[in-house]
Each structure stands twice: as C-alpha cells, then as structure tokens.
Amino acid sequence: MSKIYSYKDLIVWQKSREVVLLTYKATAGFPKDELYGLTSQIRRSAVSIPSNIAEGFRRGTRKEKLQFLRIAFGSGAELETQFDIAKDLNYINQQEYNKISNLLDEVMRMLNRIINKSI
C-alpha cells in the first residue's frame, strides 16, 4: 500500500470526481427550464462530494476530517435522490442512470467504510 500524500491520492476522491464528470454530461441534456432548478442542484451536490473529501483531508484534526466526510456522504445521498427524480421525469435514460448510480454507490460505500473506521 502506498503512502497518501494528497487527497488526490485517495481512490474515493478520484471516483467522486468521475461522478462529477458523469453528472455534468448527463445534466447537459436536461430541459433548459431546469437550469436553475434540478440541474443546478444536482451539479452542486455532485461537486460537494470530492470538495468535502478534499477539505476534510486538509483539516487538522480527525474530528474535523470526519465532519467533512459526513458532509460528503450527505451530499451523495442528496445526489442519489435527485437522480431518482431526474429518471422519474425522463430527463435521463436508464443506461445513464445505471452508470452514475453504480459509481455513486461505490463512492458511498467507500465513504461509509472510511467514516466507520474513523469513529
């Protein structure tokens, strides 16, 4: 196992960044009248995951790190819900939904393990 020098070395951060990229691609096709609604909310939730992982990594204490990991986990839960709504509204197809959902589920499981080990 190699030493972690930066949050960029964390697989969970790398995968959460992939979620962001997939999210932006998927939401590019959303209706224009959703730009300031669901599109914006989904994108903010997605970006929040790697952002909070990074911020937590840079924090000084374990307690602070844990708090930011929990925020990232919460943002992931928001994103799951928002993509369920987008699918129900037929803004994304089943294939896109499955791809994002599977990767997001992996990120959420990784975050859950890290949080539980830190408690």
N, C-alpha and C positions, 0 to 999 in steps of 0.2 A: 504494500500500500504506500502510495507516495504522499509526501507532506503537502498540506493545504496552505498555500501562501496568500491566496486571494479568494474572495467569494467566487471569482471566475473559474476557480478550480473545482468548485462544488458541482457535482452532476445535477443536483436538484435545481441549481440556478441555471445551468445550461439548458435543461429540459423545460424549465419555466419560460425561458427566453424563446424557445421553439413554440411554446403555446402562444406567446405574444405574436410571433410572426404569422402563425396559422390564423389567429384571431383577426389580425388586420386584413389578411387576404379574404377571409370569409365575410367580414363585415363590409368590405368594399362593394359587395353586390346588394347590400341592404337598401330598401327604399330611401330615397333622398329625404323624405319627411321624417325619417328616424335618425337623421344625422345628430341632432341634439338630444335625442331620446335614448333608445336602446343601443344604437351604435356607439355613442359616446360612453354610455355606462359600461358596456361590455369591454370596450377598449381600456377604460380606466381600471376596471377590475383585473384585467389580464396584466397590464403593466405594473400594477401594485404587487403582484406576486414576486417577480425577480427583484423589484426595487426594495421591498421589505426584507427579502433574504439578504441582499447586499448591505442594507443599512444595519441589520442585526449583526452581520459578520463584523462590521466595523465598530460596533459598540463595545464599551469597555468591560461590562460585567455580563455574567451568564444570565442574570435576571433580565437585563435589557435585551440580550440576544433572543431569549425565549419569547419575550413580549412581541418582538418583530416577526419571529417565526409564526406566532399565533395569528398575527395580523395577516401575514401572507396566506395562512391556511384559511382564514375567514374570507379573504378575497377570492380564494379558489372556490369556496362554497357559493359565493355570490355568482361567480362566473358559471359554475355548473347550472345554477338556476336560470341565469339569463340565457344560456344556450338552449336550455329546455324550452324556454318561452319562444326563442327565435325559431326553433324547429317547429313548435306548435303553430307558429304564424307562417310557416313555409318560407321563411327568409333564408334558410339553409337546407340543403338536401341531406338525406340520411347518411350518405358517404362522408360528407364534410363533418357532419355532427359526430359520427363514429370516430373519425380520425382525431378530432380535437378532444372529444370525451375520453378516449383511451389514453392519450398523452396526459391530459389533465388529471385523470385518475391515478396515473403513475406518479405524477408530481405530488398529489395529495397524500398518497401512501408514504412516499419518501418523507414529506414534511411531518406526517404523523409519527413516523418512527423516530425522527430526529427530536421532535418535541418530547415524546415519551421517554427517550433516553436522557434528556436534559432535566427532567423533573426530579 
